[in-house]
Amino acid sequence: MRIDYHTHHARCGHAIGTLEEYVQRGIDIGLDQIGLSDHMPLLHVDPAAYLPEMAMPMEELPRYVEECFELKEKYKGRIDVRVGLEGDYIEGWEDAIGRIVAAYPWDYVIGSVHFLGTWDVTDFRQTQGWDSREPMAVYQQYYDAVCKAAATGFYDFIGHIDVIKRFGYKPGADVTHLEDAALEAVKRHDLAIELNASGLRTPAAEMFPSRRMVERARDLGIPLTIGSDAHQPERLDQYLDEARTLLKEIGITQLASFEGRKRRMIDF
């Protein structure tokens, strides 16, 4: 079983390719399931006054969902299309996030922390945000947000759970306790996490999360799924062979799949 549950397309502004091009690419490379999971529209900042190309406009959200379900039906029998959303967790905006999550019949919703306040810690254009902050304080704030995201009930799995390391900024002190607290919150609220292979093409030069965190997730009994975080069709499934190899090396033989917000474990 070959799956990829994390993809982005042109509507979000910082990816290329149509949804149908992703589905067709998935068929071409032999995927059994493809998850369409574009970014939730921005809620807490004015898109016009913020940086461009951050997420799909709010008015595009219903069109995105409609197109996803059209493709799910059109390609039935050739590839299983799962309709998802990467639903940013933004502390203080839970009511607005909850309304979006409840408004559509998603197959799954990814809970990802990109923003600490108005700072997107995953945006290469905003790395100067580290210059005026103490790294340990940033890590504490980030992992606290992950724990709060897990507790909301909005999400089916947590995306790139240690993406805070993306650009190589790290505290001098050990952060294992913060990582483990986040995993324990995931376990407590019966969520899965993803092994997001895109970290291999970032300055972090390792998947999200690290092997240590994947092993800890295994020990806690946390289900895992996998995603390429592709932002162009050609990157669909990129590095997922490495992800599957890592999982098998540490004794994980099943992946979490999702349909209608229900989790099912499948062999891979």
VMD Tcl script that draws the C-alpha trace (Angstrom):
set ca {
  {0.00 0.00 0.00}
  {1.52 3.30 -1.12}
  {0.06 6.52 0.25}
  {0.91 10.21 0.44}
  {-1.28 12.28 2.73}
  {0.34 15.72 2.53}
  {0.11 17.77 -0.67}
  {-0.42 21.39 -1.73}
  {-1.56 22.90 -5.00}
  {-1.74 26.26 -6.76}
  {-4.63 27.69 -4.71}
  {-2.40 28.15 -1.67}
  {-0.21 30.61 -3.58}
  {3.17 29.03 -2.83}
  {2.72 25.75 -4.70}
  {2.19 24.89 -8.35}
  {0.00 22.37 -10.12}
  {-3.71 21.71 -10.14}
  {-5.41 19.19 -7.91}
  {-6.07 17.00 -10.93}
  {-2.40 17.08 -11.91}
  {-1.56 15.73 -8.46}
  {-4.12 12.94 -8.79}
  {-2.87 12.03 -12.26}
  {0.72 12.06 -11.01}
  {-0.31 9.77 -8.17}
  {-1.73 7.30 -10.66}
  {1.38 7.50 -12.83}
  {3.72 6.64 -9.94}
  {1.52 3.91 -8.52}
  {0.05 5.46 -5.39}
  {-2.93 3.63 -3.90}
  {-4.15 6.67 -1.95}
  {-3.47 10.37 -2.33}
  {-4.46 12.92 0.26}
  {-5.29 16.43 -0.93}
  {-4.54 18.67 2.02}
  {-4.10 22.31 1.20}
  {-3.61 25.06 3.77}
  {-6.54 26.51 5.64}
  {-7.14 30.18 4.76}
  {-5.46 32.73 6.99}
  {-7.62 33.79 9.93}
  {-5.59 35.90 12.32}
  {-3.74 38.18 9.92}
  {-4.95 40.30 7.04}
  {-3.72 38.52 3.90}
  {-3.50 41.81 2.01}
  {-1.26 43.37 4.65}
  {0.77 40.26 5.42}
  {3.18 38.48 3.10}
  {1.81 37.27 -0.24}
  {1.29 33.67 -1.26}
  {0.63 32.23 2.20}
  {-2.65 30.33 1.84}
  {-5.78 30.05 -0.27}
  {-8.27 32.94 0.01}
  {-11.32 32.17 2.13}
  {-13.61 32.41 -0.88}
  {-11.66 29.58 -2.52}
  {-12.21 27.12 0.31}
  {-15.63 25.81 -0.86}
  {-14.34 25.58 -4.43}
  {-11.34 23.57 -3.19}
  {-13.56 21.12 -1.33}
  {-15.95 20.78 -4.26}
  {-13.11 20.06 -6.69}
  {-11.56 17.51 -4.34}
  {-14.80 15.55 -4.15}
  {-15.29 15.75 -7.91}
  {-11.84 14.22 -8.38}
  {-12.56 11.58 -5.73}
  {-15.51 10.43 -7.82}
  {-13.88 10.85 -11.21}
  {-10.86 8.70 -10.38}
  {-12.63 6.08 -8.27}
  {-11.21 2.67 -9.07}
  {-7.89 4.11 -10.23}
  {-6.71 5.82 -7.05}
  {-8.37 6.55 -3.72}
  {-8.55 10.32 -3.29}
  {-8.84 11.43 0.32}
  {-10.07 14.97 0.96}
  {-8.12 16.77 3.64}
  {-7.08 20.12 5.03}
  {-3.93 21.30 6.74}
  {-5.71 23.21 9.48}
  {-3.21 25.54 11.10}
  {-3.53 25.71 14.86}
  {-3.39 29.35 16.00}
  {-3.77 29.92 19.69}
  {-6.74 32.17 20.45}
  {-8.47 31.39 17.15}
  {-9.94 28.04 18.12}
  {-13.56 29.04 17.48}
  {-12.83 30.12 13.91}
  {-10.75 27.03 13.21}
  {-13.47 24.82 14.66}
  {-16.08 26.35 12.35}
  {-13.99 25.55 9.27}
  {-13.30 22.01 10.43}
  {-16.99 21.41 11.12}
  {-18.23 22.96 7.87}
  {-17.06 20.29 5.43}
  {-17.05 16.46 5.22}
  {-13.29 16.01 5.42}
  {-11.62 12.63 5.30}
  {-8.96 14.04 7.61}
  {-7.61 17.28 9.04}
  {-3.91 17.80 9.73}
  {-3.06 19.82 12.80}
  {0.05 21.84 12.09}
  {1.67 24.69 13.96}
  {3.18 27.23 11.58}
  {2.40 30.45 13.42}
  {3.53 31.68 16.81}
  {1.40 34.77 16.98}
  {1.86 36.48 13.63}
  {5.29 34.91 13.02}
  {5.29 31.96 10.61}
  {8.27 29.96 11.85}
  {8.19 27.77 8.71}
  {8.50 30.62 6.19}
  {11.99 31.15 4.76}
  {11.16 34.86 4.39}
  {10.71 35.22 8.15}
  {13.84 33.63 9.59}
  {14.86 37.05 10.93}
  {12.27 36.39 13.62}
  {14.88 34.28 15.38}
  {17.24 37.26 15.70}
  {15.31 38.90 18.53}
  {14.21 35.73 20.33}
  {15.88 33.26 22.65}
  {15.74 29.83 20.95}
  {14.66 27.87 24.02}
  {11.74 30.26 24.58}
  {10.68 29.74 20.94}
  {10.85 25.97 21.30}
  {8.83 26.12 24.52}
  {6.16 28.26 22.87}
  {6.07 26.04 19.80}
  {5.69 22.75 21.65}
  {3.14 24.28 23.99}
  {1.10 25.16 20.90}
  {1.43 21.58 19.61}
  {0.09 20.26 22.91}
  {-2.83 22.69 22.77}
  {-3.55 21.72 19.15}
  {-3.72 18.06 20.14}
  {-6.27 18.88 22.84}
  {-8.71 20.74 20.58}
  {-10.37 17.70 19.00}
  {-10.11 19.35 15.59}
  {-7.42 17.13 14.12}
  {-6.78 13.56 13.02}
  {-3.02 13.75 13.04}
  {-0.32 16.26 13.85}
  {1.77 17.38 10.90}
  {5.56 17.76 10.91}
  {5.55 17.79 14.69}
  {9.14 19.07 15.09}
  {9.15 21.47 12.12}
  {10.48 24.17 14.47}
  {13.95 22.79 13.61}
  {13.43 23.46 9.89}
  {16.02 26.22 9.45}
  {18.58 24.80 11.86}
  {17.91 27.13 14.79}
  {18.20 25.17 18.03}
  {18.67 25.94 21.71}
  {21.97 25.09 23.31}
  {20.15 22.95 25.87}
  {18.39 19.62 25.32}
  {14.75 19.80 24.16}
  {13.88 16.12 24.52}
  {11.45 16.90 27.33}
  {9.52 19.30 25.09}
  {9.36 16.83 22.23}
  {8.22 14.04 24.53}
  {5.55 16.22 26.12}
  {4.13 16.89 22.66}
  {4.09 13.19 21.82}
  {2.44 12.40 25.13}
  {-0.28 14.95 24.35}
  {-0.83 13.28 20.98}
  {-1.15 9.91 22.69}
  {-3.45 11.26 25.39}
  {-5.87 12.60 22.79}
  {-5.65 9.51 20.54}
  {-4.19 11.23 17.50}
  {-1.66 10.04 14.96}
  {1.40 11.89 13.70}
  {2.89 12.05 10.25}
  {6.40 11.24 9.18}
  {6.89 14.20 6.87}
  {9.75 13.48 4.50}
  {10.11 17.06 3.25}
  {12.58 17.83 6.02}
  {15.23 16.09 3.95}
  {15.22 19.03 1.54}
  {15.48 21.71 4.24}
  {18.45 22.98 6.28}
  {17.37 20.55 9.02}
  {18.39 17.72 6.65}
  {16.20 15.16 8.42}
  {12.59 14.17 8.33}
  {9.93 15.67 10.57}
  {10.05 14.22 13.18}
  {13.52 12.90 13.94}
  {14.23 9.20 14.21}
  {14.34 9.53 17.99}
  {10.85 10.98 18.06}
  {9.55 8.30 15.70}
  {10.98 5.65 18.00}
  {9.36 7.34 21.00}
  {6.05 7.47 19.11}
  {6.38 3.74 18.45}
  {7.02 3.09 22.14}
  {3.94 5.12 23.07}
  {1.78 3.30 20.52}
  {1.09 6.41 18.45}
  {-0.02 5.60 14.88}
  {1.94 7.17 12.04}
  {1.10 8.16 8.51}
  {3.44 9.57 5.86}
  {3.49 12.58 3.58}
  {5.80 14.26 1.12}
  {4.47 17.79 1.72}
  {4.71 18.18 -2.05}
  {4.26 21.69 -3.40}
  {4.56 20.59 -7.02}
  {3.28 17.40 -8.66}
  {6.80 16.16 -9.44}
  {7.56 16.00 -5.71}
  {4.64 13.74 -4.90}
  {5.99 10.72 -2.97}
  {9.43 12.38 -2.76}
  {11.59 10.72 -0.08}
  {8.74 8.45 1.01}
  {10.84 5.40 0.20}
  {13.24 6.68 2.86}
  {10.32 7.22 5.22}
  {9.01 3.70 4.73}
  {12.51 2.29 5.18}
  {12.94 4.14 8.49}
  {9.61 2.90 9.78}
  {10.38 -0.69 8.90}
  {13.85 -0.44 10.46}
  {12.29 0.42 13.79}
  {9.57 -2.19 13.56}
  {6.55 -0.25 12.28}
  {4.66 -2.18 9.61}
  {1.34 -0.32 9.42}
  {0.32 3.20 8.50}
  {-2.71 5.22 9.51}
  {-5.16 5.98 6.72}
  {-8.25 8.14 7.03}
  {-11.69 8.31 5.48}
  {-14.65 10.23 6.82}
  {-12.57 11.24 9.88}
  {-12.13 7.58 10.81}
  {-8.67 6.06 11.18}
  {-7.80 2.66 9.80}
  {-4.42 0.95 9.96}
  {-3.09 -0.53 6.73}
  {-0.04 -2.65 5.94}
  {2.65 -1.15 3.76}
}
mol new
graphics top color blue
foreach p $ca { graphics top sphere $p radius 0.5 }
foreach p [lrange $ca 0 end-1] q [lrange $ca 1 end] { graphics top cylinder $p $q radius 0.2 }
display resetview
